[in-house]
């Protein structure tokens, strides 16, 4: 039973959790951000050396600027994965071209798994229209059924770019994650998405 549960969770969990499109900067105090995306994930060598799974996923994130340097948000996907996260802007260069951030996320798939994500965010802003992003991430997955349990750890990164000026941008993202918990499995993800920043009217 655990075999089929883990297989189901790998299919559900992988593409939902590995979507990127994150930059180091936050949305700003009192502002909102919405990020829908379409992604595809390939999982290799999870149970044997020749297995491979491919599946699409729709993902949406919402974030709120609690302070100028701290966002809180939630994420949901078409693979029944729900998460909550926080992201902090840690440093900006004096010329505004480089920013660094950090985050923490907890997620679950149908109440049968718990994920912990520890990402860092590095962004380069060569001009007002393009942002290059690189986000290394450590992911812990804890799977539990009524008879047994499994733990998996993945290390990898997402990289991509955002194109657009103002409050609407288009994003392209690639991610690669390798198991560091004994198995030889790896995960690859690719996606395209939009990022909307909503600034409430302030009288």
C-alpha positions as CSV (number, residue, x, y, z in Angstrom):
1,X,0.0,0.0,0.0
2,X,2.8,2.4,0.8
3,X,4.3,1.9,-2.7
4,X,1.1,3.1,-4.4
5,X,0.7,6.0,-1.9
6,X,4.2,7.2,-2.5
7,X,3.7,6.9,-6.2
8,X,0.5,9.0,-6.0
9,X,2.2,11.6,-3.9
10,X,5.3,11.9,-6.1
11,X,3.0,12.5,-9.0
12,X,0.9,15.0,-7.1
13,X,3.7,16.6,-5.0
14,X,6.5,17.1,-7.4
15,X,5.0,19.5,-10.0
16,X,3.1,21.5,-7.4
17,X,6.0,22.1,-5.1
18,X,8.7,22.8,-7.6
19,X,7.2,25.7,-9.5
20,X,9.4,28.7,-9.4
21,X,8.7,32.2,-10.7
22,X,10.0,33.7,-7.5
23,X,12.3,36.8,-7.2
24,X,14.2,38.1,-4.2
25,X,12.1,41.2,-3.8
26,X,8.8,41.4,-2.1
27,X,5.5,43.0,-3.2
28,X,5.7,45.9,-0.7
29,X,3.6,46.6,2.4
30,X,-0.1,46.4,1.8
31,X,0.2,45.2,-1.8
32,X,-0.9,41.9,-3.3
33,X,0.6,39.5,-5.7
34,X,-1.0,36.7,-7.8
35,X,1.0,34.2,-9.9
36,X,-0.8,31.6,-12.0
37,X,1.4,29.2,-14.0
38,X,1.3,26.1,-16.2
39,X,4.0,23.5,-15.5
40,X,5.3,20.1,-16.5
41,X,7.4,17.7,-14.4
42,X,9.4,14.6,-15.3
43,X,10.4,12.2,-12.5
44,X,13.1,9.6,-13.2
45,X,14.5,6.7,-11.3
46,X,12.1,6.9,-8.4
47,X,11.4,3.2,-8.0
48,X,13.8,1.7,-10.5
49,X,16.5,2.8,-13.0
50,X,14.2,2.9,-16.0
51,X,10.9,4.4,-14.6
52,X,9.7,7.8,-15.8
53,X,6.6,9.9,-15.0
54,X,5.5,13.0,-16.9
55,X,2.5,15.1,-16.0
56,X,1.2,18.7,-16.3
57,X,0.1,20.9,-13.5
58,X,-1.7,24.2,-12.9
59,X,-0.5,26.3,-10.0
60,X,-1.5,29.6,-8.4
61,X,0.1,31.6,-5.7
62,X,-1.2,34.5,-3.7
63,X,1.0,36.8,-1.5
64,X,0.4,39.8,0.7
65,X,3.0,42.3,1.7
66,X,2.9,42.3,5.5
67,X,5.8,44.7,5.7
68,X,8.1,46.3,3.1
69,X,10.4,43.3,3.3
70,X,8.1,40.4,4.2
71,X,5.5,38.6,2.2
72,X,3.1,36.0,3.4
73,X,1.3,33.7,1.0
74,X,-0.6,30.6,0.0
75,X,-0.3,28.3,-2.9
76,X,-2.7,25.7,-4.5
77,X,-2.4,23.4,-7.4
78,X,-4.5,21.1,-9.6
79,X,-2.7,18.2,-8.1
80,X,-4.4,18.8,-4.7
81,X,-1.2,20.3,-3.1
82,X,-1.8,23.2,-0.7
83,X,0.9,25.3,0.9
84,X,1.6,28.4,3.0
85,X,4.9,30.4,2.7
86,X,6.8,33.4,3.9
87,X,9.4,35.3,1.9
88,X,11.8,38.0,3.2
89,X,13.9,40.4,1.2
90,X,17.3,40.2,2.9
91,X,19.6,42.5,0.9
92,X,19.6,45.0,-2.1
93,X,22.6,46.3,-3.8
94,X,23.1,50.1,-3.8
95,X,22.5,50.4,-7.5
96,X,19.4,48.2,-7.3
97,X,20.5,45.5,-9.8
98,X,21.0,42.6,-7.3
99,X,18.7,41.4,-4.5
100,X,18.8,38.4,-2.2
101,X,15.9,36.9,-0.3
102,X,15.0,33.8,1.8
103,X,11.9,31.9,2.5
104,X,10.1,29.1,4.3
105,X,7.2,27.0,3.1
106,X,5.0,24.2,4.5
107,X,2.7,22.2,2.2
108,X,0.6,19.0,2.2
109,X,-1.0,16.7,-0.4
110,X,-4.5,15.5,0.7
111,X,-3.3,15.5,4.3
112,X,-1.1,12.4,3.7
113,X,2.3,14.2,3.4
114,X,4.1,17.1,4.8
115,X,6.7,19.1,2.8
116,X,9.2,21.6,4.2
117,X,10.9,24.0,1.7
118,X,14.0,26.1,2.5
119,X,14.7,28.3,-0.5
120,X,17.1,31.2,-1.2
121,X,16.3,33.8,-3.9
122,X,18.9,35.6,-6.0
123,X,17.7,38.1,-8.5
124,X,19.5,40.3,-11.1
125,X,17.8,43.3,-12.6
126,X,19.8,44.5,-15.6
127,X,17.0,46.9,-16.5
128,X,13.3,47.6,-15.7
129,X,12.0,45.0,-18.2
130,X,14.0,41.8,-17.3
131,X,14.7,39.9,-14.1
132,X,16.9,36.9,-13.9
133,X,16.2,34.6,-11.0
134,X,18.1,31.7,-9.4
135,X,16.7,29.9,-6.4
136,X,18.4,27.0,-4.7
137,X,16.1,25.0,-2.5
138,X,16.2,22.1,0.1
139,X,13.0,20.1,0.2
140,X,12.0,17.5,2.8
141,X,9.1,15.2,2.1
142,X,7.5,13.1,4.9
143,X,4.9,10.6,3.7
144,X,2.7,8.7,6.1
145,X,0.0,6.1,5.8
146,X,-1.6,4.0,8.4
147,X,1.1,1.2,8.4
148,X,4.4,2.8,7.5
149,X,6.2,6.1,6.7
150,X,8.8,7.4,4.3
151,X,11.1,10.4,4.2
152,X,12.7,11.9,1.1
153,X,15.1,14.8,0.8
154,X,15.7,16.7,-2.5
155,X,18.3,19.4,-3.3
156,X,18.2,21.5,-6.4
157,X,17.3,24.9,-7.8
158,X,14.9,26.8,-10.1
159,X,16.1,29.3,-12.6
160,X,14.3,31.6,-15.0
161,X,13.4,35.1,-16.0
162,X,10.6,37.6,-15.8
163,X,9.8,39.9,-18.7
164,X,7.7,43.0,-18.5
165,X,7.5,46.4,-16.9
166,X,5.1,47.5,-14.2
167,X,2.6,45.3,-12.5
168,X,2.2,42.5,-15.1
169,X,5.1,40.3,-16.1
170,X,5.5,37.0,-18.0
171,X,7.8,34.3,-16.4
172,X,9.7,31.3,-17.7
173,X,11.1,28.8,-15.3
174,X,13.2,25.6,-15.2
175,X,14.0,23.5,-12.2
176,X,16.1,20.4,-11.4
177,X,16.2,18.5,-8.1
178,X,18.2,15.4,-7.2
179,X,17.5,13.0,-4.3
180,X,20.1,13.2,-1.5
181,X,18.3,10.6,0.7
182,X,19.6,7.4,-0.7
183,X,17.6,7.0,-3.9
184,X,18.9,8.0,-7.4
185,X,15.7,9.8,-8.4
186,X,15.7,13.3,-9.9
187,X,12.9,15.7,-10.8
188,X,12.8,18.2,-13.7
189,X,10.3,20.9,-14.1
190,X,9.5,23.5,-16.8
191,X,6.8,26.1,-16.8
192,X,5.4,29.4,-18.0
193,X,3.4,31.9,-15.9
194,X,2.2,35.4,-15.2
195,X,2.9,37.6,-12.2
196,X,0.4,40.3,-11.2
197,X,1.1,43.0,-8.6
198,X,-2.0,44.7,-7.2
199,X,-1.5,48.0,-5.5
200,X,-4.6,49.1,-3.6
201,X,-5.8,52.6,-4.0
202,X,-4.8,54.6,-1.0
203,X,-6.5,57.9,-0.4
